[in-house]
């Protein structure tokens, strides 16, 4: 999974739909929001579905939410916002 660093608009739609259907990932009023293991399992599930690492998805999500660019170094598999 870590070698596949392409991201498409279809991936965007899949991620958006997945998160919308799992309010534990975004709704602080949800009972499940504070259940770290449940949230990790959900991120793992979407990572498998999208064939991307959880680290990649979380970095992309964080950078996008902050309105900054996202970079991937495919050789070291590192991700960064700038």
C-alpha positions as CSV (number, residue, x, y, z in Angstrom):
1,X,0.0,0.0,0.0
2,X,2.8,2.5,0.8
3,X,4.1,2.6,-2.8
4,X,0.7,3.7,-4.3
5,X,0.7,7.4,-3.8
6,X,-1.7,8.5,-6.6
7,X,-4.9,10.1,-5.4
8,X,-8.0,10.6,-7.7
9,X,-11.3,12.4,-7.4
10,X,-12.9,9.0,-7.1
11,X,-10.7,8.5,-4.0
12,X,-12.0,11.8,-2.7
13,X,-15.6,10.7,-3.1
14,X,-15.0,7.3,-1.5
15,X,-13.2,9.0,1.5
16,X,-16.0,11.6,1.9
17,X,-18.7,9.0,1.7
18,X,-16.9,6.7,4.2
19,X,-16.4,9.5,6.8
20,X,-20.0,10.8,6.4
21,X,-21.2,7.3,7.2
22,X,-19.0,7.0,10.3
23,X,-19.6,9.9,12.6
24,X,-17.2,8.5,15.2
25,X,-14.5,10.0,12.9
26,X,-15.8,13.6,13.1
27,X,-18.7,14.1,15.5
28,X,-17.4,15.0,19.0
29,X,-20.9,14.4,20.4
30,X,-20.9,10.8,19.2
31,X,-20.4,8.1,21.9
32,X,-17.8,6.4,19.7
33,X,-15.8,9.6,19.0
34,X,-13.6,8.9,22.1
35,X,-13.1,5.2,21.3
36,X,-9.6,5.3,19.8
37,X,-9.5,1.6,18.8
38,X,-12.8,1.9,16.9
39,X,-11.5,4.9,15.0
40,X,-8.3,3.2,14.2
41,X,-10.2,0.2,12.9
42,X,-12.3,2.6,10.7
43,X,-9.2,4.3,9.3
44,X,-7.7,0.8,8.6
45,X,-10.9,-0.2,6.8
46,X,-10.8,2.8,4.5
47,X,-7.1,2.4,3.9
48,X,-7.8,-1.2,2.7
49,X,-10.7,0.0,0.6
50,X,-8.6,2.8,-1.0
51,X,-5.4,0.7,-1.1
52,X,-3.6,3.5,0.7
53,X,-1.8,3.5,4.0
54,X,-3.6,5.0,7.0
55,X,-0.7,7.4,7.4
56,X,-1.1,8.7,3.9
57,X,-4.9,9.2,4.3
58,X,-4.5,10.9,7.6
59,X,-1.7,13.2,6.4
60,X,-3.7,14.1,3.3
61,X,-6.8,14.8,5.4
62,X,-4.9,16.9,7.8
63,X,-3.2,19.0,5.2
64,X,-6.4,19.5,3.2
65,X,-8.2,20.6,6.3
66,X,-5.5,23.1,7.0
67,X,-5.6,24.3,3.4
68,X,-2.0,23.6,2.7
69,X,-0.2,21.5,0.1
70,X,0.6,17.8,0.7
71,X,3.8,16.1,-0.5
72,X,4.8,12.5,-0.6
73,X,8.4,11.2,-0.9
74,X,7.8,7.8,-2.5
75,X,11.3,6.6,-1.8
76,X,11.2,7.1,1.9
77,X,7.4,6.8,2.1
78,X,7.3,10.0,4.1
79,X,4.5,12.5,4.0
80,X,4.6,16.2,4.8
81,X,2.5,19.3,4.7
82,X,4.0,22.6,3.5
